Amino acid sequence: RDVRAWLLKLAPPDDRSFIGTDQKIFYKHNDIDVRPDSEDERLRCLENGWDVDDPQELQRWRDQEPINAHSHLGSMLLGSSESIPVV
C-alpha cells in the first residue's frame, strides 16, 4: 500500500480517470479526442491494425483508449527491472 500511495502522490490520476480524485489534474496524454497527436502515434496505430485514417475506425480506437497517463508516469518512476513483493 505504501508504494501505491507514493506513486499516486507523485503521479496522481487524471480527474477523468475512474480513480480520479477531483484535484484538477489533467494530462495532455488523456485528451483522447485529439489523439493520435503525432505522426509517430498515428503510425503505431496503423501498425497495430487501427486504420485511424478512417473516421469510424478512429472513433473506435479512441473509445477503447484508456485514461492512463498516471500509469505511464508511475512506470517511468519504477522502471522496468524492479519487482515488488506482494504479501
N, CA, C and O atoms as a MOPAC input file, in Angstrom:
PM7 MOZYME 1SCF
protein

 N      0.81200 1    -1.19000 1     0.00000 1
 C      0.00000 1     0.00000 1     0.00000 1
 C      0.86000 1     1.26000 1     0.00000 1
 O      0.48900 1     2.27400 1    -0.59100 1
 N      1.99800 1     1.18900 1     0.65900 1
 C      2.86600 1     2.36300 1     0.71800 1
 C      3.38200 1     2.75400 1    -0.66300 1
 O      3.41800 1     3.93400 1    -1.01000 1
 N      3.78100 1     1.75700 1    -1.44500 1
 C      4.29500 1     2.04800 1    -2.79400 1
 C      3.19500 1     2.65700 1    -3.65000 1
 O      3.42700 1     3.62500 1    -4.37400 1
 N      2.00300 1     2.08900 1    -3.56500 1
 C      0.87800 1     2.62500 1    -4.34100 1
 C      0.58500 1     4.07300 1    -3.93900 1
 O      0.39300 1     4.93300 1    -4.79900 1
 N      0.55200 1     4.33400 1    -2.65100 1
 C      0.28500 1     5.69200 1    -2.16400 1
 C      1.37600 1     6.65600 1    -2.62700 1
 O      1.08800 1     7.78700 1    -3.02000 1
 N      2.62100 1     6.20500 1    -2.58000 1
 C      3.75200 1     7.04000 1    -3.02100 1
 C      3.62800 1     7.35400 1    -4.50900 1
 O      3.78600 1     8.50300 1    -4.92000 1
 N      3.34600 1     6.33100 1    -5.31500 1
 C      3.20100 1     6.55700 1    -6.75900 1
 C      2.03900 1     7.49100 1    -7.06600 1
 O      2.16400 1     8.38100 1    -7.90700 1
 N      0.91500 1     7.29600 1    -6.39600 1
 C     -0.24700 1     8.14800 1    -6.64300 1
 C     -0.01700 1     9.58300 1    -6.17800 1
 O     -0.61600 1    10.51800 1    -6.70900 1
 N      0.84700 1     9.75000 1    -5.18900 1
 C      1.17600 1    11.11000 1    -4.74600 1
 C      2.06600 1    11.80700 1    -5.78200 1
 O      1.87300 1    12.98700 1    -6.07500 1
 N      3.03300 1    11.07700 1    -6.33100 1
 C      3.94500 1    11.65000 1    -7.32700 1
 C      3.29300 1    11.79300 1    -8.70300 1
 O      3.58700 1    12.73600 1    -9.43900 1
 N      2.41600 1    10.86300 1    -9.04300 1
 C      1.73800 1    10.88700 1   -10.34700 1
 C      0.25300 1    10.62200 1   -10.11500 1
 O     -0.23500 1     9.52800 1   -10.39900 1
 N     -0.46500 1    11.61900 1    -9.60000 1
 C     -1.88300 1    11.41500 1    -9.29900 1
 C     -2.68800 1    11.18400 1   -10.57500 1
 O     -2.32400 1    11.68200 1   -11.64000 1
 N     -3.77400 1    10.43600 1   -10.46900 1
 C     -4.59900 1    10.17100 1   -11.64000 1
 C     -5.31200 1    11.42100 1   -12.14100 1
 O     -5.64500 1    12.32400 1   -11.37500 1
 N     -5.52900 1    11.44000 1   -13.42400 1
 C     -6.30300 1    12.48700 1   -14.08600 1
 C     -7.73000 1    12.45700 1   -13.52900 1
 O     -8.26700 1    11.38600 1   -13.24700 1
 N     -8.32700 1    13.61300 1   -13.37500 1
 C     -9.70400 1    13.66900 1   -12.87200 1
 C    -10.67900 1    12.90000 1   -13.76700 1
 O    -11.75000 1    12.49400 1   -13.31600 1
 N    -10.30600 1    12.70100 1   -15.04000 1
 C    -11.18400 1    11.97800 1   -15.96600 1
 C    -11.07400 1    10.47300 1   -15.83000 1
 O    -11.88100 1     9.74900 1   -16.41300 1
 N    -10.08800 1     9.97200 1   -15.07100 1
 C     -9.93900 1     8.52800 1   -14.91100 1
 C    -10.92800 1     8.01900 1   -13.86800 1
 O    -11.50000 1     8.79100 1   -13.10000 1
 N    -11.11200 1     6.71000 1   -13.86000 1
 C    -12.08400 1     6.14900 1   -12.92600 1
 C    -11.62200 1     6.24400 1   -11.48000 1
 O    -12.42600 1     6.04800 1   -10.56900 1
 N    -10.33800 1     6.54100 1   -11.24400 1
 C     -9.86600 1     6.73200 1    -9.87100 1
 C     -9.45900 1     8.18100 1    -9.60800 1
 O     -8.76300 1     8.47500 1    -8.63700 1
 N     -9.90200 1     9.07500 1   -10.48300 1
 C     -9.58900 1    10.48800 1   -10.30100 1
 C    -10.10300 1    11.00200 1    -8.97000 1
 O    -11.08500 1    10.49200 1    -8.43200 1
 N     -9.43100 1    12.01500 1    -8.44400 1
 C     -9.74700 1    12.48900 1    -7.09400 1
 C    -10.19900 1    13.94700 1    -7.06200 1
 O    -10.18600 1    14.57400 1    -6.00200 1
 N    -10.59300 1    14.48300 1    -8.19500 1
 C    -11.09600 1    15.85400 1    -8.26500 1
 C    -10.07200 1    16.86500 1    -7.74500 1
 O    -10.40900 1    17.78100 1    -6.99400 1
 N     -8.80000 1    16.67700 1    -8.16500 1
 C     -7.73500 1    17.59200 1    -7.76500 1
 C     -7.35900 1    18.55000 1    -8.90300 1
 O     -6.32900 1    19.22200 1    -8.84000 1
 N     -8.18800 1    18.60500 1    -9.92700 1
 C     -7.93000 1    19.44900 1   -11.09400 1
 C     -6.62800 1    19.04000 1   -11.79400 1
 O     -5.81000 1    19.88100 1   -12.16800 1
 N     -6.46400 1    17.71900 1   -11.95900 1
 C     -5.30400 1    17.15000 1   -12.64400 1
 C     -5.77100 1    16.70600 1   -14.02700 1
 O     -6.70200 1    15.91000 1   -14.15400 1
 N     -5.11700 1    17.22800 1   -15.05900 1
 C     -5.45400 1    16.87000 1   -16.43800 1
 C     -4.16200 1    16.71900 1   -17.22400 1
 O     -3.38800 1    17.67000 1   -17.34200 1
 N     -3.92500 1    15.52500 1   -17.76300 1
 C     -2.73500 1    15.26200 1   -18.57100 1
 C     -3.09900 1    15.31500 1   -20.05700 1
 O     -4.14900 1    14.81700 1   -20.46100 1
 N     -2.24300 1    15.90800 1   -20.85000 1
 C     -2.48600 1    16.00700 1   -22.29200 1
 C     -2.61400 1    14.63100 1   -22.94100 1
 O     -3.38400 1    14.46700 1   -23.88800 1
 N     -1.87400 1    13.64700 1   -22.44600 1
 C     -1.96100 1    12.28500 1   -22.97600 1
 C     -3.39700 1    11.76300 1   -22.93000 1
 O     -3.79100 1    10.94600 1   -23.76200 1
 N     -4.16700 1    12.23200 1   -21.96800 1
 C     -5.54400 1    11.76300 1   -21.80600 1
 C     -6.55600 1    12.56500 1   -22.61600 1
 O     -7.75600 1    12.31200 1   -22.51700 1
 N     -6.10400 1    13.51300 1   -23.40600 1
 C     -7.00100 1    14.24700 1   -24.30800 1
 C     -7.26600 1    13.37700 1   -25.53400 1
 O     -6.77000 1    13.64100 1   -26.62900 1
 N     -8.05400 1    12.34400 1   -25.31700 1
 C     -8.28200 1    11.31900 1   -26.33000 1
 C     -8.87200 1    11.90200 1   -27.61400 1
 O     -8.59900 1    11.40000 1   -28.70400 1
 N     -9.67200 1    12.94700 1   -27.49300 1
 C    -10.34600 1    13.49800 1   -28.67300 1
 C     -9.39100 1    14.18100 1   -29.65300 1
 O     -9.80400 1    14.51500 1   -30.76300 1
 N     -8.13200 1    14.39900 1   -29.27700 1
 C     -7.16300 1    14.99200 1   -30.21000 1
 C     -6.05500 1    14.00000 1   -30.58100 1
 O     -5.08000 1    14.36900 1   -31.23500 1
 N     -6.20800 1    12.76700 1   -30.17000 1
 C     -5.21300 1    11.75300 1   -30.48600 1
 C     -5.69900 1    10.88900 1   -31.64700 1
 O     -6.90400 1    10.72700 1   -31.84200 1
 N     -4.76800 1    10.33800 1   -32.41200 1
 C     -3.33100 1    10.42100 1   -32.25800 1
 C     -2.83100 1    11.84000 1   -32.51200 1
 O     -3.28000 1    12.52600 1   -33.43000 1
 N     -1.89500 1    12.25400 1   -31.67200 1
 C     -1.45100 1    13.64800 1   -31.71100 1
 C     -0.09700 1    13.84600 1   -32.37800 1
 O      0.46400 1    14.94100 1   -32.32700 1
 N      0.42700 1    12.80900 1   -32.99700 1
 C      1.68700 1    12.93300 1   -33.72900 1
 C      1.69200 1    11.89800 1   -34.85300 1
 O      0.92200 1    10.93700 1   -34.83900 1
 N      2.55700 1    12.11100 1   -35.80500 1
 C      2.68900 1    11.14500 1   -36.89700 1
 C      3.20200 1     9.81600 1   -36.35400 1
 O      2.81000 1     8.75200 1   -36.83400 1
 N      4.07200 1     9.87500 1   -35.36100 1
 C      4.60100 1     8.65500 1   -34.75500 1
 C      3.47500 1     7.82500 1   -34.12500 1
 O      3.42600 1     6.60900 1   -34.31100 1
 N      2.58300 1     8.46800 1   -33.39000 1
 C      1.47400 1     7.73200 1   -32.77100 1
 C      0.51400 1     7.21000 1   -33.83700 1
 O      0.00300 1     6.09600 1   -33.72500 1
 N      0.27100 1     8.00800 1   -34.85900 1
 C     -0.59000 1     7.57000 1   -35.96600 1
 C     -0.02900 1     6.30300 1   -36.61100 1
 O     -0.76900 1     5.35500 1   -36.87400 1
 N      1.27600 1     6.29100 1   -36.86300 1
 C      1.90300 1     5.12100 1   -37.47900 1
 C      1.84500 1     3.90500 1   -36.55800 1
 O      1.64200 1     2.78500 1   -37.02700 1
 N      2.02100 1     4.11300 1   -35.24300 1
 C      1.89900 1     2.99600 1   -34.29400 1
 C      0.48800 1     2.41900 1   -34.32400 1
 O      0.30800 1     1.20200 1   -34.26600 1
 N     -0.50800 1     3.29300 1   -34.41600 1
 C     -1.89600 1     2.81900 1   -34.50400 1
 C     -2.07900 1     1.96100 1   -35.75800 1
 O     -2.64000 1     0.86800 1   -35.69600 1
 N     -1.60400 1     2.46400 1   -36.88000 1
 C     -1.72500 1     1.73000 1   -38.13900 1
 C     -1.00000 1     0.38900 1   -38.05900 1
 O     -1.52100 1    -0.62100 1   -38.53200 1
 N      0.19100 1     0.36500 1   -37.46900 1
 C      0.96000 1    -0.87600 1   -37.32300 1
 C      0.23800 1    -1.88600 1   -36.43900 1
 O      0.41600 1    -3.09400 1   -36.59200 1
 N     -0.57300 1    -1.38600 1   -35.51700 1
 C     -1.32600 1    -2.26700 1   -34.62100 1
 C     -2.72300 1    -2.59900 1   -35.14200 1
 O     -3.55000 1    -3.14500 1   -34.41200 1
 N     -2.97600 1    -2.27100 1   -36.39200 1
 C     -4.23600 1    -2.67100 1   -37.01100 1
 C     -5.37600 1    -1.67600 1   -36.89900 1
 O     -6.50700 1    -1.99400 1   -37.26700 1
 N     -5.10300 1    -0.47800 1   -36.39800 1
 C     -6.14000 1     0.54800 1   -36.29100 1
 C     -6.00800 1     1.49900 1   -37.47200 1
 O     -5.02200 1     2.23000 1   -37.56900 1
 N     -6.99600 1     1.49800 1   -38.37600 1
 C     -6.97800 1     2.41600 1   -39.51600 1
 C     -7.52500 1     3.76400 1   -39.06000 1
 O     -8.67500 1     4.10600 1   -39.33200 1
 N     -6.68600 1     4.51900 1   -38.36600 1
 C     -7.11400 1     5.78600 1   -37.78800 1
 C     -7.32500 1     6.87700 1   -38.84000 1
 O     -7.71400 1     7.99500 1   -38.50400 1
 N     -7.07100 1     6.55900 1   -40.10400 1
 C     -7.39500 1     7.49700 1   -41.18300 1
 C     -8.87700 1     7.42300 1   -41.54800 1
 O     -9.41500 1     8.32900 1   -42.18500 1
 N     -9.52300 1     6.34800 1   -41.14200 1
 C    -10.96600 1     6.18000 1   -41.34000 1
 C    -11.66300 1     6.75300 1   -40.10200 1
 O    -11.41400 1     6.28400 1   -38.99100 1
 N    -12.52500 1     7.75200 1   -40.27000 1
 C    -13.15400 1     8.40900 1   -39.10700 1
 C    -13.88300 1     7.45700 1   -38.16100 1
 O    -13.83400 1     7.64900 1   -36.94600 1
 N    -14.55700 1     6.43800 1   -38.68800 1
 C    -15.26700 1     5.49900 1   -37.80600 1
 C    -14.28800 1     4.62600 1   -37.01700 1
 O    -14.48600 1     4.37700 1   -35.82800 1
 N    -13.23500 1     4.16600 1   -37.68900 1
 C    -12.22300 1     3.35700 1   -37.00700 1
 C    -11.46600 1     4.20400 1   -35.98300 1
 O    -11.12800 1     3.72400 1   -34.90100 1
 N    -11.20500 1     5.45900 1   -36.32800 1
 C    -10.55700 1     6.38100 1   -35.39400 1
 C    -11.39300 1     6.51800 1   -34.11800 1
 O    -10.85000 1     6.49500 1   -33.01400 1
 N    -12.69700 1     6.65900 1   -34.26700 1
 C    -13.56100 1     6.77800 1   -33.09400 1
 C    -13.56300 1     5.49900 1   -32.27300 1
 O    -13.58600 1     5.55400 1   -31.04300 1
 N    -13.53900 1     4.33000 1   -32.94600 1
 C    -13.46800 1     3.05400 1   -32.20900 1
 C    -12.16200 1     2.97800 1   -31.42000 1
 O    -12.14600 1     2.51900 1   -30.27800 1
 N    -11.06500 1     3.43200 1   -32.03900 1
 C     -9.77800 1     3.43000 1   -31.33300 1
 C     -9.84300 1     4.35800 1   -30.11600 1
 O     -9.41100 1     3.98700 1   -29.02500 1
 N    -10.37900 1     5.55000 1   -30.30400 1
 C    -10.48200 1     6.49600 1   -29.19300 1
 C    -11.36500 1     5.96000 1   -28.07700 1
 O    -11.07500 1     6.16600 1   -26.89800 1
 N    -12.45100 1     5.26700 1   -28.44600 1
 C    -13.37300 1     4.73300 1   -27.44000 1
 C    -12.71500 1     3.68400 1   -26.54400 1
 O    -13.07300 1     3.55200 1   -25.37300 1
 N    -11.75900 1     2.94500 1   -27.08900 1
 C    -11.12500 1     1.89400 1   -26.29100 1
 C     -9.84400 1     2.36000 1   -25.59800 1
 O     -9.29200 1     1.63500 1   -24.77000 1
 N     -9.37300 1     3.55000 1   -25.92600 1
 C     -8.11900 1     4.06600 1   -25.36700 1
 C     -8.34000 1     4.49200 1   -23.91600 1
 O     -9.21100 1     5.32000 1   -23.65000 1
 N     -7.56800 1     3.94200 1   -22.96800 1
 C     -7.79400 1     4.27100 1   -21.55200 1
 C     -7.23000 1     5.63200 1   -21.14100 1
 O     -6.32600 1     6.16900 1   -21.77900 1
 N     -7.77900 1     6.16000 1   -20.07900 1
 C     -7.28600 1     7.39500 1   -19.44900 1
 C     -6.19800 1     6.93700 1   -18.46400 1
 O     -6.49300 1     6.63300 1   -17.30800 1
 N     -4.94000 1     6.88800 1   -18.92900 1
 C     -3.91900 1     6.21700 1   -18.13800 1
 C     -2.56200 1     6.92400 1   -18.08400 1
 O     -1.53900 1     6.27000 1   -17.88300 1
 N     -2.53900 1     8.22500 1   -18.25800 1
 C     -1.25300 1     8.93800 1   -18.22300 1
 C     -0.52800 1     8.70400 1   -16.90400 1
 O      0.69300 1     8.54800 1   -16.88900 1
 N     -1.27000 1     8.67900 1   -15.79400 1
 C     -0.62300 1     8.46500 1   -14.49800 1
 C      0.07000 1     7.10100 1   -14.42800 1
 O      1.07400 1     6.95700 1   -13.73100 1
 N     -0.44800 1     6.11300 1   -15.13500 1
 C      0.19800 1     4.79900 1   -15.16000 1
 C      1.53500 1     4.86000 1   -15.88400 1
 O      2.50900 1     4.24400 1   -15.45300 1
 N      1.57900 1     5.60000 1   -16.98200 1
 C      2.84200 1     5.76400 1   -17.70900 1
 C      3.87500 1     6.48200 1   -16.83400 1
 O      5.04500 1     6.10100 1   -16.79900 1
 N      3.43200 1     7.51200 1   -16.13800 1
 C      4.34700 1     8.24400 1   -15.26100 1
 C      4.84300 1     7.35600 1   -14.12300 1
 O      6.02100 1     7.39000 1   -13.76800 1
 N      3.94600 1     6.56900 1   -13.55900 1
 C      4.35000 1     5.65100 1   -12.49700 1
 C      5.35700 1     4.62000 1   -12.98200 1
 O      6.30300 1     4.28900 1   -12.26700 1
 N      5.16100 1     4.11400 1   -14.18900 1
 C      6.11200 1     3.13100 1   -14.72000 1
 C      7.47000 1     3.76500 1   -14.98600 1
 O      8.49700 1     3.09400 1   -14.87700 1
 N      7.48700 1     5.04800 1   -15.33300 1
 C      8.76600 1     5.73600 1   -15.51000 1
 C      9.49000 1     5.86600 1   -14.16900 1
 O     10.71700 1     5.78400 1   -14.11300 1
 N      8.73800 1     6.06600 1   -13.10300 1
 C      9.35200 1     6.17100 1   -11.77400 1
 C      9.88100 1     4.82500 1   -11.29700 1
 O     10.95500 1     4.75400 1   -10.69800 1
 N      9.13300 1     3.76100 1   -11.56000 1
 C      9.54500 1     2.44600 1   -11.10300 1
 C     10.61000 1     1.81300 1   -12.00200 1
 O     11.46800 1     1.06800 1   -11.52900 1
 N     10.54700 1     2.11000 1   -13.27400 1
 C     11.43600 1     1.44900 1   -14.21400 1
 C     10.89900 1     0.08500 1   -14.57600 1
 O      9.80500 1    -0.29000 1   -14.15500 1
 N     11.65700 1    -0.65400 1   -15.34900 1
 C     11.15600 1    -1.95000 1   -15.81800 1
 C     11.84200 1    -3.13500 1   -15.16100 1
 O     11.50300 1    -4.27900 1   -15.46700 1
 N     12.79700 1    -2.89900 1   -14.26800 1
 C     13.51300 1    -4.03400 1   -13.69800 1
 C     13.23500 1    -4.24600 1   -12.21400 1
 O     13.74700 1    -5.19800 1   -11.62400 1
 N     12.44900 1    -3.39400 1   -11.61200 1
 C     12.14400 1    -3.55600 1   -10.19200 1
 C     11.03100 1    -4.58700 1   -10.01100 1
 O     10.18600 1    -4.78800 1   -10.88200 1
 N     11.06600 1    -5.20900 1    -8.88000 1
 C      9.95200 1    -6.09100 1    -8.51100 1
 C      9.52200 1    -5.73500 1    -7.10100 1
 O     10.33700 1    -5.36800 1    -6.25400 1
 N      8.25100 1    -5.84900 1    -6.87500 1
 C      7.69400 1    -5.50900 1    -5.56600 1
 C      7.04900 1    -6.76900 1    -5.00000 1
 O      6.09800 1    -7.29600 1    -5.57800 1
 N      7.55800 1    -7.24500 1    -3.88600 1
 C      6.95200 1    -8.44500 1    -3.29400 1
 C      5.53900 1    -8.14200 1    -2.80100 1
 O      5.28800 1    -7.11100 1    -2.17700 1
 N      4.64600 1    -9.04500 1    -3.08900 1
 C      3.26800 1    -8.91700 1    -2.62200 1
 C      3.06300 1    -9.97100 1    -1.54500 1
 O      3.28100 1   -11.16300 1    -1.76200 1
 N      2.64300 1    -9.50500 1    -0.39500 1
 C      2.45900 1   -10.42900 1     0.73400 1
 C      0.98800 1   -10.64100 1     0.97100 1
 O      0.60900 1   -11.38400 1     1.87600 1

